[in-house]
């Protein structure tokens, strides 16, 4: 889902799209929030910044940097929740409680998607070769889900090994979207840097689940 802010009239529609997205995903978000799920916890900083900017644009014009963060953050949330929806429907028969029982497995798949996206945005041919490694790991994890088997902790170790081989070995430092938006949330005063334990509560709250009329 791509947006451009070159023309203000075109860009304004992204806020309506964000409100529509929250309405469409309200039940899924609500259920994951109630379960304090790791699946949505990882999105807390992104939701916090995007929701903050969504409210800010109502009372003032956002600057170019803010528009970029809103667009990038919303694109990320949209793509990830599209992937979550596909897993929920195809692998768990729309049973959110069952998917929640596999939250560590689903979370691993979401991190794999993050790394695959990094590869797609990178021009280094050596990094491009790493796509197969991540895809093979994703396929392996999906087969476990099909058999309703959960991953073991060493799968995250395997993901770390692959990411090191693909990125760090090629002198490319990766900062996750979650990390980027956490820093932005601190910069905007949404988060208190000395109170990081309240990240989930501060970001995923009643305000997030509401939509303007």
C-alpha positions as CSV (number, residue, x, y, z in Angstrom):
1,X,0.0,0.0,0.0
2,X,1.9,3.1,-1.2
3,X,1.0,6.7,-0.8
4,X,2.6,10.0,-1.9
5,X,2.5,13.3,-0.2
6,X,3.6,15.3,-3.3
7,X,0.0,16.6,-3.7
8,X,-1.8,17.6,-0.5
9,X,-5.2,16.7,-1.9
10,X,-4.1,13.2,-2.7
11,X,-2.3,12.8,0.6
12,X,-5.3,13.8,2.7
13,X,-7.1,10.6,1.7
14,X,-4.6,8.6,3.7
15,X,-6.1,9.7,7.0
16,X,-9.5,8.5,5.8
17,X,-7.9,5.2,4.8
18,X,-6.4,4.9,8.3
19,X,-9.8,5.4,9.9
20,X,-11.3,2.8,7.6
21,X,-8.5,0.4,8.4
22,X,-9.1,0.7,12.1
23,X,-12.8,0.1,11.6
24,X,-12.1,-2.9,9.4
25,X,-9.6,-4.5,11.9
26,X,-11.4,-3.4,15.1
27,X,-12.4,-6.9,16.2
28,X,-9.0,-8.3,15.5
29,X,-7.2,-5.5,17.3
30,X,-9.6,-5.6,20.2
31,X,-9.1,-9.3,20.7
32,X,-5.3,-9.1,20.5
33,X,-5.3,-6.1,22.9
34,X,-7.5,-8.0,25.4
35,X,-5.0,-10.9,25.3
36,X,-2.0,-8.6,25.7
37,X,-0.7,-10.5,22.7
38,X,2.9,-10.4,21.6
39,X,1.4,-10.2,18.1
40,X,0.1,-6.7,18.6
41,X,2.6,-5.6,21.3
42,X,5.3,-5.4,18.6
43,X,3.3,-2.8,16.8
44,X,2.7,-0.6,19.9
45,X,5.3,2.2,19.0
46,X,4.1,2.3,15.4
47,X,0.4,2.5,16.4
48,X,1.3,5.2,19.0
49,X,3.0,7.5,16.5
50,X,0.6,7.0,13.6
51,X,-2.4,7.5,15.9
52,X,-0.8,10.6,17.4
53,X,-0.2,12.1,14.0
54,X,-3.7,11.2,12.8
55,X,-5.1,13.3,15.6
56,X,-2.6,16.1,15.2
57,X,-3.5,16.6,11.5
58,X,-7.0,17.5,12.5
59,X,-5.8,20.6,14.4
60,X,-2.7,21.6,12.4
61,X,-0.8,20.9,9.2
62,X,1.8,18.2,9.5
63,X,5.3,19.0,8.3
64,X,6.9,16.8,5.6
65,X,8.8,14.6,8.2
66,X,5.6,14.0,10.1
67,X,3.7,13.1,6.9
68,X,6.5,10.7,6.0
69,X,6.3,9.0,9.4
70,X,2.5,8.7,9.2
71,X,2.6,7.3,5.7
72,X,5.5,4.8,6.4
73,X,4.0,3.7,9.7
74,X,0.5,3.2,8.2
75,X,1.9,1.3,5.3
76,X,3.8,-1.0,7.7
77,X,0.8,-1.6,9.9
78,X,-1.5,-2.3,6.9
79,X,0.9,-4.8,5.3
80,X,1.6,-6.6,8.5
81,X,-2.1,-6.9,9.4
82,X,-2.9,-8.1,5.9
83,X,-0.4,-10.9,6.5
84,X,-1.8,-11.6,10.0
85,X,-5.3,-11.8,8.5
86,X,-4.1,-14.3,5.9
87,X,-2.6,-16.5,8.5
88,X,-5.7,-16.2,10.7
89,X,-8.0,-17.3,7.8
90,X,-5.8,-19.8,6.1
91,X,-4.0,-21.5,9.0
92,X,-6.3,-21.0,12.0
93,X,-9.8,-21.0,10.4
94,X,-10.5,-17.4,11.8
95,X,-10.0,-18.7,15.3
96,X,-8.2,-15.8,17.1
97,X,-7.8,-17.8,20.3
98,X,-6.1,-20.6,18.5
99,X,-3.8,-18.2,16.7
100,X,-3.0,-16.5,20.0
101,X,-1.9,-19.9,21.3
102,X,0.7,-19.8,18.5
103,X,1.7,-16.2,19.1
104,X,5.4,-16.9,19.3
105,X,5.3,-18.7,16.0
106,X,3.2,-15.9,14.3
107,X,5.6,-13.3,15.7
108,X,8.5,-15.1,14.2
109,X,6.8,-15.0,10.8
110,X,6.2,-11.3,11.2
111,X,9.9,-10.7,11.9
112,X,10.7,-12.7,8.8
113,X,8.5,-10.4,6.8
114,X,10.4,-7.4,8.2
115,X,13.7,-8.9,7.0
116,X,12.3,-9.8,3.6
117,X,11.1,-6.2,3.2
118,X,14.6,-4.9,4.1
119,X,16.1,-7.2,1.4
120,X,13.6,-5.8,-1.2
121,X,14.7,-2.3,-0.4
122,X,18.4,-3.1,-0.6
123,X,20.5,-2.8,-3.8
124,X,23.4,-5.0,-2.6
125,X,23.4,-8.2,-4.7
126,X,24.9,-10.2,-1.9
127,X,22.0,-9.2,0.4
128,X,19.5,-10.1,-2.4
129,X,20.8,-13.6,-2.3
130,X,19.6,-13.9,1.3
131,X,15.9,-13.8,0.3
132,X,15.9,-17.6,-0.2
133,X,17.2,-18.2,3.3
134,X,14.4,-16.2,4.8
135,X,11.8,-17.8,2.5
136,X,13.0,-21.3,3.3
137,X,12.7,-20.5,7.1
138,X,9.2,-19.1,6.5
139,X,8.2,-22.2,4.6
140,X,9.5,-24.4,7.3
141,X,7.6,-22.5,10.0
142,X,4.4,-22.6,7.9
143,X,4.6,-26.3,7.7
144,X,4.8,-26.5,11.5
145,X,1.7,-24.4,11.7
146,X,-0.1,-26.7,9.3
147,X,0.7,-29.6,11.6
148,X,-0.3,-27.4,14.6
149,X,3.2,-27.7,16.0
150,X,4.8,-24.8,17.8
151,X,8.3,-23.5,17.2
152,X,11.0,-24.0,19.7
153,X,13.3,-21.2,21.0
154,X,16.1,-22.2,18.7
155,X,14.0,-21.0,15.7
156,X,14.6,-17.4,16.8
157,X,18.3,-18.2,17.1
158,X,18.2,-19.5,13.5
159,X,16.5,-16.2,12.4
160,X,19.4,-14.3,14.2
161,X,22.0,-16.4,12.4
162,X,20.4,-15.8,9.0
163,X,20.0,-12.1,9.6
164,X,23.7,-11.8,10.6
165,X,24.8,-13.8,7.5
166,X,22.6,-11.7,5.2
167,X,23.0,-8.2,6.7
168,X,25.8,-7.7,9.2
169,X,28.3,-9.8,7.3
170,X,27.7,-7.4,4.4
171,X,28.2,-4.3,6.7
172,X,24.5,-3.4,6.7
173,X,23.0,-2.4,10.1
174,X,19.4,-3.2,10.5
175,X,17.1,-1.1,12.7
176,X,13.6,-2.6,13.0
177,X,10.5,-0.5,12.3
178,X,9.6,-1.0,16.0
179,X,12.9,0.4,17.1
180,X,12.6,3.4,14.7
181,X,9.1,4.3,15.9
182,X,9.9,3.8,19.5
183,X,12.6,6.5,19.1
184,X,10.1,8.7,17.3
185,X,7.6,8.2,20.0
186,X,10.1,9.4,22.6
187,X,11.0,12.4,20.4
188,X,7.3,13.4,20.1
189,X,6.9,13.0,23.8
190,X,4.5,10.1,23.5
191,X,6.7,7.8,25.5
192,X,8.8,8.6,28.6
193,X,12.3,7.2,27.9
194,X,12.6,6.3,31.6
195,X,9.3,4.4,31.7
196,X,9.6,1.9,28.8
197,X,7.7,-0.8,30.7
198,X,4.5,1.1,30.0
199,X,4.9,1.1,26.3
200,X,2.1,-1.4,25.6
201,X,-0.4,0.3,27.9
202,X,0.4,3.8,26.6
203,X,0.2,2.8,22.9
204,X,-2.6,0.3,22.7
205,X,-5.4,2.0,24.6
206,X,-9.0,3.0,24.2
207,X,-8.0,6.0,22.0
208,X,-6.5,3.6,19.4
209,X,-9.7,1.6,19.1
210,X,-11.9,4.6,18.6
211,X,-12.6,6.2,15.2
212,X,-13.9,9.6,14.4
213,X,-17.4,10.0,13.0
